[in-house]
Amino acid sequence: MKIKICHLTSVHSRYDVRIFIKECRSLAKVKNFKVNLIVADDLGSEVVDDVSIHDVGKLNGRINRIFRTTRKVLEKAIELDCDIYHFHDPELIPVGINLKKRGKKVVYDIHENLVEQIKIKIWIPKIFRNIGALMFQVVENFASKKFDVLIVPQPSMLNNYAKINDKTVLVENFVIVNIDSFKSKKDFNNKNAFHAGVLSKDRGLLNMVNAYELLDDSNHLHLAGNIRFDKLDEFNKIMEFSNISYLGVLPYKDSMDYYNNTSIGLILYNNVGQYYLSYAIKLFEYMMNSIPVIMPNFGEWVAFNNENNCGINVDPLNPIEVAEAINFLNNNIKIKEQLGINGRKAVLEKYNWDISKTKLLELYESLSHPFQA
């Protein structure tokens, strides 16, 4: 008899890389697991790669999502009557508590340090951010003690959450290595940079733009992903420069084409929220694609680069320093190539999803014992 597993999200897309592509598909390959995924996107239900996706519909507005959508997620979760529930959004904490009261095994997958992120959420008035972060921390700490397992993606988060619940497991959000995308040798002579993912001020959007303002047109920055601005003139500033292109949101395959034609990666986060943490999926994407990374000179980024020698640490708020680092790499091709080689080697050896997947499967094996015949 198969063990029924259910992943739950009210926020993420059904094909979210961490939830669906990495976790659900990895679990679905285990012969005695039956994997379900509850989503709320209004795209209908389907079965993909042996994962049964159940859509509860999408409601407009944050308040509707937090209260009415989470209720629908709970109702579907109860209907499915699974053995293990694994939820991915903090707003589903009450759902997890409810399922735990029903005698179910419950896993809370903590994607980010939300206490720190609340302090920089632009949709929350500044006067309420600190008190909001404190209130959430109290609720999360109380609830986290009740769940069977907590999953965190960052080593420093492991230390913090293990103090709350000793059944806290580190499952890093490492990349899936795509060997087929490296059949040809990378051209390190090109001066292209590519950044895919959410683009905002705190995530370094203006820091990148300000640096490229100082560079000539032989250097080109391609930006892709959802873009967020506090002010319209910030978007207009990006469009002013001929060496910066905004590509919109790209399909994964198109993103890989840009990675293959890129020789410099940029991560220029501001030192706010959780951006002092170095285990960003963007970092590992660059490294997997043999791209040297210009990264922050604060938090965990310095130690990470010292260990792996895969880029250059800079002050993200100093456009001159960033521009000089870009020029240095473009003027020293052998160094640029070696940093890229170092990064890819590190991913193949210690920062790939196969390593994280082993931890996930071991965790589920331990949770499955009561249900195994």
FILO-869943 format. One line per field, with one value per residue (C-alpha): residue number from 1; x, y, z. Coordinates in Angstrom, 1 decimal. Layout:
<nodes>
nr = c(NUM,...)
x = c(X,...)
y = c(Y,...)
z = c(Z,...)
</nodes>
This chain:
<nodes>
nr = c(1,2,3,4,5,6,7,8,9,10,11,12,13,14,15,16,17,18,19,20,21,22,23,24,25,26,27,28,29,30,31,32,33,34,35,36,37,38,39,40,41,42,43,44,45,46,47,48,49,50,51,52,53,54,55,56,57,58,59,60,61,62,63,64,65,66,67,68,69,70,71,72,73,74,75,76,77,78,79,80,81,82,83,84,85,86,87,88,89,90,91,92,93,94,95,96,97,98,99,100,101,102,103,104,105,106,107,108,109,110,111,112,113,114,115,116,117,118,119,120,121,122,123,124,125,126,127,128,129,130,131,132,133,134,135,136,137,138,139,140,141,142,143,144,145,146,147,148,149,150,151,152,153,154,155,156,157,158,159,160,161,162,163,164,165,166,167,168,169,170,171,172,173,174,175,176,177,178,179,180,181,182,183,184,185,186,187,188,189,190,191,192,193,194,195,196,197,198,199,200,201,202,203,204,205,206,207,208,209,210,211,212,213,214,215,216,217,218,219,220,221,222,223,224,225,226,227,228,229,230,231,232,233,234,235,236,237,238,239,240,241,242,243,244,245,246,247,248,249,250,251,252,253,254,255,256,257,258,259,260,261,262,263,264,265,266,267,268,269,270,271,272,273,274,275,276,277,278,279,280,281,282,283,284,285,286,287,288,289,290,291,292,293,294,295,296,297,298,299,300,301,302,303,304,305,306,307,308,309,310,311,312,313,314,315,316,317,318,319,320,321,322,323,324,325,326,327,328,329,330,331,332,333,334,335,336,337,338,339,340,341,342,343,344,345,346,347,348,349,350,351,352,353,354,355,356,357,358,359,360,361,362,363,364,365,366,367,368,369,370,371,372,373)
x = c(0.0,1.4,2.1,0.1,2.0,0.5,2.4,0.5,0.9,-1.5,1.1,3.6,3.1,2.3,5.6,7.6,11.2,11.8,8.3,7.3,10.5,12.8,10.8,7.5,9.1,11.9,9.4,7.2,10.1,9.9,7.8,5.8,5.0,1.8,2.5,-0.2,0.3,-2.4,-2.2,-4.3,-3.8,-7.1,-5.3,-7.2,-6.2,-3.8,-1.2,2.3,5.3,3.3,2.4,-1.4,-2.0,-5.2,-6.2,-8.6,-8.9,-7.5,-9.0,-7.9,-6.5,-4.0,-6.8,-8.8,-5.7,-4.7,-8.2,-10.5,-7.9,-6.2,-9.6,-10.0,-6.5,-7.4,-10.7,-8.9,-6.1,-8.7,-10.5,-7.3,-6.7,-3.0,-0.4,2.2,1.5,4.2,3.3,5.4,3.8,3.7,0.0,-0.7,0.6,-3.1,-3.7,-0.7,-1.9,-5.4,-3.9,-1.6,-4.7,-6.2,-3.2,-1.3,2.4,3.2,6.3,6.8,9.1,10.5,11.7,13.1,13.7,10.3,10.9,13.7,11.8,8.7,10.9,11.5,8.1,7.1,3.4,3.5,3.7,7.1,5.5,4.1,7.0,9.0,5.9,4.6,7.9,7.8,4.2,4.9,8.0,5.9,3.3,5.8,7.9,4.8,3.5,6.9,7.2,4.1,5.2,6.9,9.7,10.9,12.9,15.2,17.4,20.2,22.8,22.4,18.7,19.3,21.0,18.2,15.2,16.8,16.6,12.8,12.3,15.1,13.6,14.9,16.5,18.7,17.5,19.4,17.9,20.7,20.5,19.7,22.8,22.0,24.9,23.4,23.6,27.4,28.3,30.2,33.0,31.9,33.2,34.7,35.7,32.1,31.1,27.5,25.9,22.5,20.3,17.0,14.6,12.7,14.1,13.7,15.7,16.6,17.6,20.1,18.3,19.5,22.9,23.3,21.9,24.2,27.3,26.4,25.9,29.7,30.5,30.7,28.4,30.6,29.3,25.7,23.4,20.3,17.6,14.7,11.9,9.2,10.3,9.2,9.6,8.9,8.8,8.1,11.3,13.3,12.0,12.6,16.2,16.8,15.4,17.8,20.9,21.6,23.8,20.8,18.0,14.9,13.5,10.4,9.7,11.5,10.7,13.4,14.8,15.3,17.0,19.5,20.4,21.3,23.3,25.3,26.1,27.0,30.5,29.7,27.1,25.8,24.3,24.3,21.7,21.4,22.4,18.8,16.4,17.9,20.2,23.2,22.7,24.8,22.8,20.9,19.6,20.9,24.4,24.3,22.8,25.7,28.2,26.5,26.9,30.6,29.9,32.1,30.0,30.4,28.8,28.4,31.2,29.0,27.4,28.1,29.1,32.8,33.4,31.6,33.8,36.9,36.0,35.1,37.1,34.3,34.0,34.8,33.3,32.3,30.3,27.0,26.3,29.5,28.9,32.6,33.8,31.3,32.2,35.9,35.3,33.4,36.3,38.9,37.2,36.8,40.5,41.7,40.1,42.2,41.2,37.6,37.6,39.3,36.7,34.0,35.6,36.0,32.3,31.1,33.4,32.0,28.4,29.3,30.9,28.8,26.1,23.8,20.2,21.3,22.9,19.8,17.5,19.3,18.5,14.8,14.4,16.0,13.6,10.6,11.9,12.0,8.5,7.1,7.9,4.5,2.8,5.0,3.7)
y = c(0.0,3.4,6.2,9.2,12.5,16.0,19.2,22.4,26.0,28.9,31.2,29.5,28.3,24.7,24.2,26.0,24.8,24.0,22.6,20.7,20.2,19.3,18.0,16.6,15.0,13.5,11.9,10.7,8.5,6.5,3.5,3.3,7.1,8.6,12.4,15.1,18.8,21.4,24.7,27.8,29.2,28.6,26.5,23.3,19.9,17.6,14.8,15.7,13.4,11.1,14.1,14.7,18.5,19.7,23.3,25.0,28.1,31.6,34.6,38.1,40.2,39.4,39.2,36.7,34.6,34.6,33.7,32.2,30.4,28.8,27.5,25.9,24.4,22.9,21.4,19.8,18.5,16.9,15.4,13.8,12.2,11.7,10.3,13.2,16.8,19.2,22.9,25.8,29.1,30.8,31.7,27.9,27.6,27.3,24.6,22.7,23.0,21.8,18.8,18.0,18.0,15.3,13.1,13.7,14.0,17.6,19.2,23.0,24.0,27.4,28.9,32.2,34.1,35.8,37.6,39.6,39.9,41.4,44.3,45.3,44.5,47.6,46.8,47.1,50.6,51.2,52.0,48.5,46.4,45.8,45.0,42.8,40.9,40.4,39.2,36.7,35.4,34.7,32.8,30.9,29.9,28.6,26.7,25.3,23.4,21.3,20.2,16.8,18.4,21.8,22.1,25.1,26.0,27.9,26.6,29.6,29.1,25.5,26.8,29.2,26.9,23.9,25.8,25.9,22.3,19.8,18.0,20.7,19.5,21.4,20.7,23.3,24.8,23.7,23.5,20.5,20.0,19.9,18.2,18.4,22.2,22.1,20.4,23.4,25.5,28.8,32.0,34.0,36.8,38.1,41.0,39.8,39.7,38.1,38.3,36.3,36.4,39.0,42.5,45.1,47.7,45.5,42.7,45.0,46.2,49.8,48.8,46.9,49.8,52.3,50.2,49.8,53.5,53.8,51.1,51.5,49.8,46.8,45.6,44.5,43.6,41.5,41.5,39.0,38.4,40.2,43.8,45.8,49.5,52.0,54.8,54.9,57.0,54.0,52.0,54.9,55.1,51.5,52.2,55.1,53.0,51.2,48.6,47.4,45.2,44.2,40.9,40.4,37.0,34.2,30.5,28.3,27.2,30.8,31.6,28.8,30.2,33.5,31.7,30.0,33.3,35.1,35.4,37.5,37.0,39.8,39.5,43.0,42.7,45.5,44.5,44.3,41.5,38.0,39.1,38.6,34.8,33.4,30.3,32.1,29.9,32.7,32.1,28.4,29.0,31.2,28.7,25.7,27.6,28.4,32.1,34.0,36.0,39.6,39.3,41.3,42.0,41.5,38.6,35.1,36.1,36.7,33.4,31.6,33.1,32.5,28.8,28.4,31.2,31.7,35.5,38.9,40.5,44.2,46.9,46.7,50.4,51.5,51.6,52.5,49.4,47.2,48.6,48.1,44.5,44.0,45.6,43.6,40.3,41.4,42.5,39.2,36.4,33.6,34.7,35.1,31.5,30.0,31.6,30.1,26.7,26.8,27.6,24.8,22.3,23.3,22.8,19.4,18.4,19.9,22.4,20.2,18.9,15.3,16.0,17.9,15.2,12.5,14.5,14.9,11.2,10.3,12.6,11.0,7.5,8.4,9.9,6.8,4.1,4.2,3.7,0.9,-2.7)
z = c(0.0,-1.0,1.5,0.5,0.5,0.0,-0.6,-0.1,-1.4,-1.7,-3.2,-5.4,-9.0,-9.7,-11.4,-8.8,-9.1,-5.4,-4.7,-7.8,-9.9,-7.1,-4.1,-5.6,-8.6,-6.5,-4.1,-6.9,-8.1,-4.9,-5.8,-2.5,-2.5,-4.0,-4.3,-4.4,-4.7,-3.8,-5.6,-6.0,-9.5,-11.4,-14.0,-13.3,-11.9,-13.8,-13.3,-14.3,-13.8,-11.5,-9.3,-8.9,-8.9,-7.3,-8.0,-5.5,-7.6,-7.4,-5.5,-6.1,-3.2,-0.4,2.2,0.2,-0.3,3.3,4.6,2.0,-0.2,2.8,3.9,0.5,0.7,4.1,2.8,-0.1,2.1,4.4,1.4,0.1,3.5,3.1,5.6,5.4,4.7,3.6,3.4,1.9,2.9,6.3,5.8,5.9,9.4,10.7,8.1,9.4,13.0,12.0,10.2,13.1,15.4,13.1,13.8,10.6,10.0,9.2,7.6,7.5,4.7,5.6,2.3,3.8,7.0,6.9,10.2,8.5,5.2,6.8,7.9,4.2,2.7,0.7,0.9,4.7,6.1,7.7,11.1,11.3,9.9,13.1,15.2,12.4,12.3,16.0,16.0,13.2,15.1,18.2,16.1,14.0,17.1,18.9,15.9,14.8,18.1,17.1,13.7,13.1,11.0,9.9,6.7,6.1,3.0,4.8,7.3,9.6,9.6,10.7,13.9,14.7,14.1,15.7,19.0,18.5,17.2,17.3,14.3,12.0,8.7,6.2,2.6,0.6,-2.6,-4.7,-8.5,-10.7,-12.8,-16.5,-18.2,-21.6,-21.6,-21.6,-24.8,-26.2,-24.6,-23.1,-24.7,-21.8,-24.2,-24.4,-22.1,-21.5,-18.1,-17.4,-14.4,-14.2,-11.2,-9.2,-9.9,-7.1,-5.3,-2.4,-4.7,-6.4,-9.5,-9.2,-8.1,-11.3,-13.4,-11.7,-12.5,-16.1,-16.4,-16.0,-18.6,-22.3,-24.8,-25.3,-21.9,-22.0,-19.1,-19.9,-17.2,-17.0,-14.5,-12.6,-12.0,-9.0,-8.5,-5.7,-8.3,-12.0,-12.7,-11.6,-14.5,-16.9,-15.8,-16.8,-20.3,-20.8,-21.3,-24.5,-22.8,-20.6,-21.9,-20.0,-21.5,-19.4,-17.9,-19.9,-20.2,-18.6,-22.0,-23.2,-19.8,-20.4,-23.8,-22.1,-19.4,-22.1,-23.7,-20.5,-18.9,-15.8,-13.1,-10.8,-7.3,-5.8,-3.0,-0.5,3.1,4.3,5.3,4.8,1.9,4.1,3.5,0.6,-0.4,-3.1,-6.0,-8.3,-7.1,-7.8,-11.3,-12.2,-10.8,-12.6,-15.9,-15.3,-14.8,-12.3,-9.8,-8.6,-5.2,-1.9,0.5,3.6,5.5,4.5,0.9,1.8,3.5,0.7,-2.0,0.1,0.2,-3.5,-5.3,-7.8,-8.1,-6.6,-3.5,-3.9,-2.1,-4.0,-3.2,-4.9,-8.6,-9.3,-7.5,-9.2,-12.7,-11.9,-11.0,-14.3,-16.2,-14.4,-15.4,-19.0,-19.1,-17.5,-19.4,-17.9,-14.4,-15.5,-16.9,-13.9,-11.5,-13.7,-13.7,-9.9,-9.5,-11.7,-10.0,-6.6,-7.8,-9.2,-6.0,-3.2,-4.3,-6.5,-5.9,-5.8,-2.4,-1.1,-2.5,-0.5,2.7,1.6,0.9,4.2,6.0,4.3,5.0,8.7,8.6,6.7,9.3,11.0,7.7,6.3,6.5)
</nodes>
